[in-house]
Amino acid sequence: MQPDSAVLIHPQALVESSNLGAGTSVQAFSHVLSGARIGRGVTIGDHVLIEAEAVVGDRVTVKCGVQLWNGVTLEEDVFIGPNATFACDRSALPARTLVRAGASIGSNATIRPGLTIGPGAQVMDGAVVTRDVPPNAIVAGNPAHITGYKDTPQLALPGQVAESAALPTLHARGAVLVRLPKVVDLRGALSFGEIGAHLPFTPQRFFMVYDVPTREVRGEHAHKACHQFLVCVKGSVGVVVDDGQQRDELLLDSPRLGLHIPPMVWGIQYQFSPDAVLLVLASDRYDADDYIRSYDDFLAAVGSKAS
């Protein structure tokens, strides 16, 4: 069986698989082994090797010098830059490496076996990825660490949260920044919050997060029913709130600034300063069943509520 007639194969390419979708092109000196599954509208550059058990989704671009080994799956709309490397380690076999829809891997990046690159994530040029990359995260360095999140406005907060400056409105549905009062005298400064005036719920639990290594990421979940109120009482921490359609990123760096995260909003905390102490007030006692820890499950739950 020959590939679909709409597939363009360079005369100096070797294509042994018949599982190529319409509109796909394979450039010179590339080798696609029998059994490999290639979707529609895929672009395969020069000197690319695709082994028999690799899977490439629709509208994927694979630039020159890339090898897709058995166990590598690229979902739809993925971009793989020139000479990006999917590491192949005998000790890691039979590892399954998954690059989720819309993710981008820069030139000369290295992806260790058995990892998942989340949907919409971006791996920067030359990064060495040694752990899973969350959805929409931007990672760089060796070992790769999160430096930001794609399509996420970074909100500029008023210096020192001045009384005269308005706090920005967040895009993520229901998430709200709250200015907390400050009292200063010769003995020092005091900030406080009152239920109703500042806190939109009566706390049933609190916890503190501290001594977090700078490159570690916390949160990465949503709650079905629990509200949370975050205050960075010392140092600073970056926070992302995501309602499934819109996201915001902000820096909590003052005990005068609180962030209310309602149920069904995905929350992420990262880029902790070495001295950061994050206080979290929760509307409910701990309940493992209240957590949504998979971003796919979160999107499905948000979609079902909207429909």
Short mmCIF file of the C-alpha atoms (twelve columns), coordinates in Angstrom:
data_MODEL
# 
_entry.id   MODEL 
# 
loop_
_atom_site.group_PDB 
_atom_site.id 
_atom_site.type_symbol 
_atom_site.label_atom_id 
_atom_site.label_alt_id 
_atom_site.label_comp_id 
_atom_site.label_asym_id 
_atom_site.label_seq_id 
_atom_site.Cartn_x 
_atom_site.Cartn_y 
_atom_site.Cartn_z 
_atom_site.pdbx_PDB_model_num 
ATOM 1   C CA . MET A 1   0.000   0.000  0.000  1 
ATOM 2   C CA . GLN A 2   1.360   3.387  -0.999 1 
ATOM 3   C CA . PRO A 3   0.935   6.592  1.015  1 
ATOM 4   C CA . ASP A 4   -1.946  8.913  0.164  1 
ATOM 5   C CA . SER A 5   -1.417  10.560 -3.240 1 
ATOM 6   C CA . ALA A 6   -1.592  13.996 -1.588 1 
ATOM 7   C CA . VAL A 7   1.562   13.213 0.412  1 
ATOM 8   C CA . LEU A 8   4.725   14.869 -0.910 1 
ATOM 9   C CA . ILE A 9   7.836   12.711 -0.548 1 
ATOM 10  C CA . HIS A 10  11.232  13.967 -1.685 1 
ATOM 11  C CA . PRO A 11  12.948  11.537 -4.097 1 
ATOM 12  C CA . GLN A 12  15.841  11.205 -1.638 1 
ATOM 13  C CA . ALA A 13  13.612  10.369 1.337  1 
ATOM 14  C CA . LEU A 14  12.893  6.786  2.390  1 
ATOM 15  C CA . VAL A 15  9.288   6.259  3.512  1 
ATOM 16  C CA . GLU A 16  8.399   2.685  4.416  1 
ATOM 17  C CA . SER A 17  5.179   3.462  6.280  1 
ATOM 18  C CA . SER A 18  1.836   3.725  4.527  1 
ATOM 19  C CA . ASN A 19  0.271   5.529  7.510  1 
ATOM 20  C CA . LEU A 20  0.771   9.083  6.278  1 
ATOM 21  C CA . GLY A 21  -2.123  11.523 6.227  1 
ATOM 22  C CA . ALA A 22  -3.069  13.801 3.355  1 
ATOM 23  C CA . GLY A 23  -1.101  17.002 2.998  1 
ATOM 24  C CA . THR A 24  2.005   15.639 4.730  1 
ATOM 25  C CA . SER A 25  5.445   16.344 3.249  1 
ATOM 26  C CA . VAL A 26  8.707   14.489 3.855  1 
ATOM 27  C CA . GLN A 27  11.935  16.234 2.887  1 
ATOM 28  C CA . ALA A 28  15.282  14.889 1.663  1 
ATOM 29  C CA . PHE A 29  17.268  12.214 3.505  1 
ATOM 30  C CA . SER A 30  14.514  11.496 6.015  1 
ATOM 31  C CA . HIS A 31  13.566  7.929  6.931  1 
ATOM 32  C CA . VAL A 32  10.079  6.920  8.109  1 
ATOM 33  C CA . LEU A 33  10.011  3.275  9.171  1 
ATOM 34  C CA . SER A 34  7.177   0.873  8.470  1 
ATOM 35  C CA . GLY A 35  4.458   1.145  11.105 1 
ATOM 36  C CA . ALA A 36  5.065   4.778  12.044 1 
ATOM 37  C CA . ARG A 37  1.806   6.737  12.174 1 
ATOM 38  C CA . ILE A 38  1.900   10.230 10.686 1 
ATOM 39  C CA . GLY A 39  -1.143  12.513 10.721 1 
ATOM 40  C CA . ARG A 40  -2.488  15.006 8.202  1 
ATOM 41  C CA . GLY A 41  -0.705  18.189 7.217  1 
ATOM 42  C CA . VAL A 42  2.596   17.186 8.851  1 
ATOM 43  C CA . THR A 43  5.898   18.747 7.771  1 
ATOM 44  C CA . ILE A 44  8.998   16.566 8.188  1 
ATOM 45  C CA . GLY A 45  12.304  18.299 7.499  1 
ATOM 46  C CA . ASP A 46  15.606  16.946 6.186  1 
ATOM 47  C CA . HIS A 47  17.521  14.188 7.990  1 
ATOM 48  C CA . VAL A 48  14.654  13.131 10.262 1 
ATOM 49  C CA . LEU A 49  14.320  9.533  11.527 1 
ATOM 50  C CA . ILE A 50  10.910  8.273  12.657 1 
ATOM 51  C CA . GLU A 51  10.865  4.760  14.101 1 
ATOM 52  C CA . ALA A 52  8.096   2.215  13.672 1 
ATOM 53  C CA . GLU A 53  6.254   2.826  16.944 1 
ATOM 54  C CA . ALA A 54  6.394   6.634  16.899 1 
ATOM 55  C CA . VAL A 55  3.141   8.564  16.508 1 
ATOM 56  C CA . VAL A 56  2.868   12.043 14.981 1 
ATOM 57  C CA . GLY A 57  -0.442  13.917 15.136 1 
ATOM 58  C CA . ASP A 58  -2.023  16.305 12.665 1 
ATOM 59  C CA . ARG A 59  -0.331  19.579 11.646 1 
ATOM 60  C CA . VAL A 60  2.929   18.786 13.412 1 
ATOM 61  C CA . THR A 61  6.206   20.337 12.252 1 
ATOM 62  C CA . VAL A 62  9.415   18.355 12.762 1 
ATOM 63  C CA . LYS A 63  12.468  20.356 11.700 1 
ATOM 64  C CA . CYS A 64  15.793  18.994 10.433 1 
ATOM 65  C CA . GLY A 65  17.957  16.565 12.362 1 
ATOM 66  C CA . VAL A 66  15.336  15.146 14.752 1 
ATOM 67  C CA . GLN A 67  14.954  11.481 15.709 1 
ATOM 68  C CA . LEU A 68  11.594  10.206 16.948 1 
ATOM 69  C CA . TRP A 69  12.261  6.860  18.613 1 
ATOM 70  C CA . ASN A 70  9.813   4.106  19.440 1 
ATOM 71  C CA . GLY A 71  7.580   5.328  22.245 1 
ATOM 72  C CA . VAL A 72  7.570   9.004  21.248 1 
ATOM 73  C CA . THR A 73  4.124   10.493 20.607 1 
ATOM 74  C CA . LEU A 74  3.553   14.014 19.316 1 
ATOM 75  C CA . GLU A 75  -0.036  15.223 19.562 1 
ATOM 76  C CA . GLU A 76  -1.586  17.684 17.104 1 
ATOM 77  C CA . ASP A 77  -0.082  21.131 16.365 1 
ATOM 78  C CA . VAL A 78  3.281   20.364 18.009 1 
ATOM 79  C CA . PHE A 79  6.449   22.121 16.805 1 
ATOM 80  C CA . ILE A 80  9.855   20.426 17.113 1 
ATOM 81  C CA . GLY A 81  12.832  22.687 16.333 1 
ATOM 82  C CA . PRO A 82  16.042  21.752 14.503 1 
ATOM 83  C CA . ASN A 83  18.237  19.131 16.187 1 
ATOM 84  C CA . ALA A 84  15.998  18.755 19.221 1 
ATOM 85  C CA . THR A 85  16.857  15.451 20.896 1 
ATOM 86  C CA . PHE A 86  14.534  12.874 22.385 1 
ATOM 87  C CA . ALA A 87  17.040  10.990 24.508 1 
ATOM 88  C CA . CYS A 88  17.133  7.234  24.010 1 
ATOM 89  C CA . ASP A 89  18.513  5.441  27.058 1 
ATOM 90  C CA . ARG A 90  18.606  1.647  27.281 1 
ATOM 91  C CA . SER A 91  18.089  1.826  31.054 1 
ATOM 92  C CA . ALA A 92  14.858  3.827  30.494 1 
ATOM 93  C CA . LEU A 93  13.244  1.450  27.986 1 
ATOM 94  C CA . PRO A 94  10.372  0.993  27.288 1 
ATOM 95  C CA . ALA A 95  9.807   4.656  28.187 1 
ATOM 96  C CA . ARG A 96  6.877   6.500  26.616 1 
ATOM 97  C CA . THR A 97  7.515   10.166 25.844 1 
ATOM 98  C CA . LEU A 98  4.481   12.342 25.155 1 
ATOM 99  C CA . VAL A 99  4.412   15.874 23.756 1 
ATOM 100 C CA . ARG A 100 0.898   17.229 24.216 1 
ATOM 101 C CA . ALA A 101 -1.114  19.318 21.758 1 
ATOM 102 C CA . GLY A 102 0.231   22.750 20.849 1 
ATOM 103 C CA . ALA A 103 3.549   22.339 22.675 1 
ATOM 104 C CA . SER A 104 6.784   23.703 21.192 1 
ATOM 105 C CA . ILE A 105 10.310  22.349 21.628 1 
ATOM 106 C CA . GLY A 106 13.151  24.666 20.635 1 
ATOM 107 C CA . SER A 107 16.279  23.860 18.666 1 
ATOM 108 C CA . ASN A 108 18.933  21.715 20.373 1 
ATOM 109 C CA . ALA A 109 16.699  21.027 23.384 1 
ATOM 110 C CA . THR A 110 17.019  17.610 25.022 1 
ATOM 111 C CA . ILE A 111 14.032  15.682 26.388 1 
ATOM 112 C CA . ARG A 112 14.817  12.802 28.740 1 
ATOM 113 C CA . PRO A 113 12.908  9.527  28.124 1 
ATOM 114 C CA . GLY A 114 9.516   8.928  29.672 1 
ATOM 115 C CA . LEU A 115 8.465   12.551 30.188 1 
ATOM 116 C CA . THR A 116 5.293   14.434 29.324 1 
ATOM 117 C CA . ILE A 117 5.484   17.927 27.865 1 
ATOM 118 C CA . GLY A 118 2.152   19.516 28.744 1 
ATOM 119 C CA . PRO A 119 -0.305  21.059 26.268 1 
ATOM 120 C CA . GLY A 120 0.743   24.512 25.105 1 
ATOM 121 C CA . ALA A 121 4.108   24.271 26.892 1 
ATOM 122 C CA . GLN A 122 7.245   25.841 25.428 1 
ATOM 123 C CA . VAL A 123 10.721  24.341 25.815 1 
ATOM 124 C CA . MET A 124 13.321  26.983 25.014 1 
ATOM 125 C CA . ASP A 125 16.346  26.425 22.785 1 
ATOM 126 C CA . GLY A 126 19.024  24.261 24.382 1 
ATOM 127 C CA . ALA A 127 17.007  23.368 27.483 1 
ATOM 128 C CA . VAL A 128 17.624  19.975 29.095 1 
ATOM 129 C CA . VAL A 129 14.277  18.677 30.341 1 
ATOM 130 C CA . THR A 130 14.571  16.150 33.172 1 
ATOM 131 C CA . ARG A 131 10.998  16.212 34.549 1 
ATOM 132 C CA . ASP A 132 7.475   16.636 33.231 1 
ATOM 133 C CA . VAL A 133 6.594   20.126 31.982 1 
ATOM 134 C CA . PRO A 134 3.182   21.465 33.153 1 
ATOM 135 C CA . PRO A 135 0.566   22.805 30.712 1 
ATOM 136 C CA . ASN A 136 1.413   26.225 29.215 1 
ATOM 137 C CA . ALA A 137 4.716   26.454 31.118 1 
ATOM 138 C CA . ILE A 138 7.856   27.991 29.579 1 
ATOM 139 C CA . VAL A 139 11.021  26.153 30.624 1 
ATOM 140 C CA . ALA A 140 14.685  26.974 30.037 1 
ATOM 141 C CA . GLY A 141 18.138  26.003 31.288 1 
ATOM 142 C CA . ASN A 142 19.979  22.860 32.330 1 
ATOM 143 C CA . PRO A 143 18.207  21.296 34.102 1 
ATOM 144 C CA . ALA A 144 15.150  23.029 32.701 1 
ATOM 145 C CA . HIS A 145 13.065  25.100 35.115 1 
ATOM 146 C CA . ILE A 146 9.910   27.150 34.710 1 
ATOM 147 C CA . THR A 147 10.538  30.775 33.760 1 
ATOM 148 C CA . GLY A 148 6.965   31.798 32.944 1 
ATOM 149 C CA . TYR A 149 3.655   30.748 31.409 1 
ATOM 150 C CA . LYS A 150 2.488   31.296 27.819 1 
ATOM 151 C CA . ASP A 151 -0.308  33.726 27.002 1 
ATOM 152 C CA . THR A 152 -0.461  34.834 30.641 1 
ATOM 153 C CA . PRO A 153 -0.596  38.595 31.328 1 
ATOM 154 C CA . GLN A 154 1.911   39.633 33.983 1 
ATOM 155 C CA . LEU A 155 0.067   42.171 36.056 1 
ATOM 156 C CA . ALA A 156 1.952   45.230 37.233 1 
ATOM 157 C CA . LEU A 157 0.987   45.880 40.838 1 
ATOM 158 C CA . PRO A 158 1.243   49.325 42.448 1 
ATOM 159 C CA . GLY A 159 4.539   49.957 44.212 1 
ATOM 160 C CA . GLN A 160 4.175   49.186 47.928 1 
ATOM 161 C CA . VAL A 161 0.420   48.724 47.301 1 
ATOM 162 C CA . ALA A 162 -0.171  52.425 47.892 1 
ATOM 163 C CA . GLU A 163 -3.571  53.439 49.232 1 
ATOM 164 C CA . SER A 164 -4.165  55.766 46.304 1 
ATOM 165 C CA . ALA A 165 -3.401  53.151 43.629 1 
ATOM 166 C CA . ALA A 166 -6.166  50.905 42.316 1 
ATOM 167 C CA . LEU A 167 -5.522  47.188 42.292 1 
ATOM 168 C CA . PRO A 168 -5.859  45.589 38.851 1 
ATOM 169 C CA . THR A 169 -8.858  43.451 37.907 1 
ATOM 170 C CA . LEU A 170 -7.879  39.863 37.194 1 
ATOM 171 C CA . HIS A 171 -8.897  38.071 34.012 1 
ATOM 172 C CA . ALA A 172 -9.337  34.673 35.687 1 
ATOM 173 C CA . ARG A 173 -12.984 34.345 36.639 1 
ATOM 174 C CA . GLY A 174 -13.667 35.046 40.333 1 
ATOM 175 C CA . ALA A 175 -10.052 35.619 41.399 1 
ATOM 176 C CA . VAL A 176 -9.677  38.934 43.258 1 
ATOM 177 C CA . LEU A 177 -6.818  40.962 44.719 1 
ATOM 178 C CA . VAL A 178 -7.542  42.484 48.133 1 
ATOM 179 C CA . ARG A 179 -5.664  45.324 49.823 1 
ATOM 180 C CA . LEU A 180 -5.148  44.689 53.532 1 
ATOM 181 C CA . PRO A 181 -4.912  47.518 56.087 1 
ATOM 182 C CA . LYS A 182 -1.595  48.553 57.610 1 
ATOM 183 C CA . VAL A 183 -1.053  50.136 61.005 1 
ATOM 184 C CA . VAL A 184 2.348   51.653 61.803 1 
ATOM 185 C CA . ASP A 185 3.696   53.078 65.049 1 
ATOM 186 C CA . LEU A 186 7.004   53.189 66.906 1 
ATOM 187 C CA . ARG A 187 6.700   49.479 67.677 1 
ATOM 188 C CA . GLY A 188 6.547   48.462 64.009 1 
ATOM 189 C CA . ALA A 189 3.902   47.621 61.408 1 
ATOM 190 C CA . LEU A 190 0.780   45.440 61.538 1 
ATOM 191 C CA . SER A 191 -1.458  44.164 58.735 1 
ATOM 192 C CA . PHE A 192 -4.771  42.417 59.337 1 
ATOM 193 C CA . GLY A 193 -7.890  41.079 57.653 1 
ATOM 194 C CA . GLU A 194 -11.470 40.795 58.854 1 
ATOM 195 C CA . ILE A 195 -14.083 38.321 57.723 1 
ATOM 196 C CA . GLY A 196 -16.535 40.097 55.456 1 
ATOM 197 C CA . ALA A 197 -14.464 43.245 55.060 1 
ATOM 198 C CA . HIS A 198 -11.415 41.539 53.545 1 
ATOM 199 C CA . LEU A 199 -11.952 37.781 53.713 1 
ATOM 200 C CA . PRO A 200 -14.927 36.564 51.626 1 
ATOM 201 C CA . PHE A 201 -15.267 33.385 53.712 1 
ATOM 202 C CA . THR A 202 -14.777 32.108 57.259 1 
ATOM 203 C CA . PRO A 203 -11.491 30.160 57.399 1 
ATOM 204 C CA . GLN A 204 -11.592 26.589 58.666 1 
ATOM 205 C CA . ARG A 205 -7.904  25.902 58.089 1 
ATOM 206 C CA . PHE A 206 -4.613  27.654 57.438 1 
ATOM 207 C CA . PHE A 207 -1.183  26.527 56.345 1 
ATOM 208 C CA . MET A 208 2.140   28.157 55.572 1 
ATOM 209 C CA . VAL A 209 4.582   27.365 52.767 1 
ATOM 210 C CA . TYR A 210 8.237   28.257 53.255 1 
ATOM 211 C CA . ASP A 211 11.817  27.072 52.603 1 
ATOM 212 C CA . VAL A 212 10.819  26.304 49.010 1 
ATOM 213 C CA . PRO A 213 13.777  25.881 46.613 1 
ATOM 214 C CA . THR A 214 13.663  28.749 44.113 1 
ATOM 215 C CA . ARG A 215 13.007  26.566 41.063 1 
ATOM 216 C CA . GLU A 216 10.292  24.407 42.585 1 
ATOM 217 C CA . VAL A 217 6.625   24.776 41.655 1 
ATOM 218 C CA . ARG A 218 3.739   24.295 44.076 1 
ATOM 219 C CA . GLY A 219 -0.017  24.306 43.732 1 
ATOM 220 C CA . GLU A 220 -0.857  23.073 40.230 1 
ATOM 221 C CA . HIS A 221 -4.396  22.146 41.202 1 
ATOM 222 C CA . ALA A 222 -7.912  23.491 41.559 1 
ATOM 223 C CA . HIS A 223 -10.539 22.929 44.243 1 
ATOM 224 C CA . LYS A 224 -14.100 21.852 43.609 1 
ATOM 225 C CA . ALA A 225 -15.559 23.711 46.610 1 
ATOM 226 C CA . CYS A 226 -12.784 25.195 48.743 1 
ATOM 227 C CA . HIS A 227 -11.904 28.908 48.628 1 
ATOM 228 C CA . GLN A 228 -8.348  30.033 49.369 1 
ATOM 229 C CA . PHE A 229 -6.866  33.381 50.411 1 
ATOM 230 C CA . LEU A 230 -3.116  33.819 49.856 1 
ATOM 231 C CA . VAL A 231 -0.848  36.357 51.574 1 
ATOM 232 C CA . CYS A 232 2.920   36.370 51.172 1 
ATOM 233 C CA . VAL A 233 3.881   37.599 54.615 1 
ATOM 234 C CA . LYS A 234 7.601   37.637 53.831 1 
ATOM 235 C CA . GLY A 235 9.621   37.667 50.634 1 
ATOM 236 C CA . SER A 236 7.883   37.114 47.312 1 
ATOM 237 C CA . VAL A 237 6.213   34.404 45.247 1 
ATOM 238 C CA . GLY A 238 4.869   34.322 41.686 1 
ATOM 239 C CA . VAL A 239 1.268   33.172 41.340 1 
ATOM 240 C CA . VAL A 240 -0.711  32.096 38.270 1 
ATOM 241 C CA . VAL A 241 -4.515  31.844 38.341 1 
ATOM 242 C CA . ASP A 242 -6.289  30.137 35.441 1 
ATOM 243 C CA . ASP A 243 -10.039 29.702 34.887 1 
ATOM 244 C CA . GLY A 244 -9.587  27.416 31.884 1 
ATOM 245 C CA . GLN A 245 -9.912  30.234 29.361 1 
ATOM 246 C CA . GLN A 246 -7.972  33.173 30.766 1 
ATOM 247 C CA . ARG A 247 -4.930  33.388 33.017 1 
ATOM 248 C CA . ASP A 248 -3.117  36.001 35.090 1 
ATOM 249 C CA . GLU A 249 0.339   36.069 36.601 1 
ATOM 250 C CA . LEU A 250 1.264   38.325 39.502 1 
ATOM 251 C CA . LEU A 251 3.912   38.712 42.171 1 
ATOM 252 C CA . LEU A 252 2.783   38.579 45.775 1 
ATOM 253 C CA . ASP A 253 5.476   40.507 47.633 1 
ATOM 254 C CA . SER A 254 3.717   42.402 50.429 1 
ATOM 255 C CA . PRO A 255 1.832   41.370 53.599 1 
ATOM 256 C CA . ARG A 256 -0.664  44.046 52.563 1 
ATOM 257 C CA . LEU A 257 -1.767  42.169 49.464 1 
ATOM 258 C CA . GLY A 258 -4.181  39.219 49.523 1 
ATOM 259 C CA . LEU A 259 -5.346  37.036 46.656 1 
ATOM 260 C CA . HIS A 260 -8.704  35.250 46.783 1 
ATOM 261 C CA . ILE A 261 -8.746  32.089 44.642 1 
ATOM 262 C CA . PRO A 262 -12.303 30.717 44.390 1 
ATOM 263 C CA . PRO A 263 -13.269 27.120 43.564 1 
ATOM 264 C CA . MET A 264 -12.712 25.911 40.010 1 
ATOM 265 C CA . VAL A 265 -9.730  28.199 39.395 1 
ATOM 266 C CA . TRP A 266 -6.399  26.507 38.739 1 
ATOM 267 C CA . GLY A 267 -3.632  27.911 40.955 1 
ATOM 268 C CA . ILE A 268 0.151   27.751 40.599 1 
ATOM 269 C CA . GLN A 269 2.859   29.174 42.867 1 
ATOM 270 C CA . TYR A 270 6.474   29.380 41.731 1 
ATOM 271 C CA . GLN A 271 9.613   31.559 41.778 1 
ATOM 272 C CA . PHE A 272 9.687   31.657 45.569 1 
ATOM 273 C CA . SER A 273 12.315  34.014 46.962 1 
ATOM 274 C CA . PRO A 274 14.690  32.280 49.419 1 
ATOM 275 C CA . ASP A 275 12.978  33.978 52.384 1 
ATOM 276 C CA . ALA A 276 9.382   33.592 51.147 1 
ATOM 277 C CA . VAL A 277 6.648   32.666 53.630 1 
ATOM 278 C CA . LEU A 278 3.242   32.141 52.032 1 
ATOM 279 C CA . LEU A 279 0.177   32.071 54.308 1 
ATOM 280 C CA . VAL A 280 -2.904  30.316 52.910 1 
ATOM 281 C CA . LEU A 281 -6.348  30.532 54.556 1 
ATOM 282 C CA . ALA A 282 -8.862  27.902 53.410 1 
ATOM 283 C CA . SER A 283 -12.645 27.874 53.684 1 
ATOM 284 C CA . ASP A 284 -12.764 24.126 54.410 1 
ATOM 285 C CA . ARG A 285 -10.841 21.439 56.217 1 
ATOM 286 C CA . TYR A 286 -8.498  19.303 54.152 1 
ATOM 287 C CA . ASP A 287 -10.356 16.925 51.825 1 
ATOM 288 C CA . ALA A 288 -8.353  14.999 49.238 1 
ATOM 289 C CA . ASP A 289 -11.486 14.493 47.128 1 
ATOM 290 C CA . ASP A 290 -11.891 18.270 46.749 1 
ATOM 291 C CA . TYR A 291 -8.681  18.556 44.713 1 
ATOM 292 C CA . ILE A 292 -8.496  18.458 40.912 1 
ATOM 293 C CA . ARG A 293 -4.844  17.677 40.182 1 
ATOM 294 C CA . SER A 294 -5.009  16.938 36.450 1 
ATOM 295 C CA . TYR A 295 -5.241  19.959 34.168 1 
ATOM 296 C CA . ASP A 296 -7.176  17.887 31.617 1 
ATOM 297 C CA . ASP A 297 -9.698  16.932 34.303 1 
ATOM 298 C CA . PHE A 298 -9.910  20.594 35.324 1 
ATOM 299 C CA . LEU A 299 -10.682 21.729 31.769 1 
ATOM 300 C CA . ALA A 300 -13.293 18.991 31.436 1 
ATOM 301 C CA . ALA A 301 -14.925 20.022 34.725 1 
ATOM 302 C CA . VAL A 302 -14.938 23.712 33.773 1 
ATOM 303 C CA . GLY A 303 -16.435 22.833 30.393 1 
ATOM 304 C CA . SER A 304 -19.182 20.731 31.924 1 
ATOM 305 C CA . LYS A 305 -20.157 23.569 34.288 1 
ATOM 306 C CA . ALA A 306 -20.259 26.047 31.389 1 
ATOM 307 C CA . SER A 307 -22.434 23.828 29.198 1 
# 
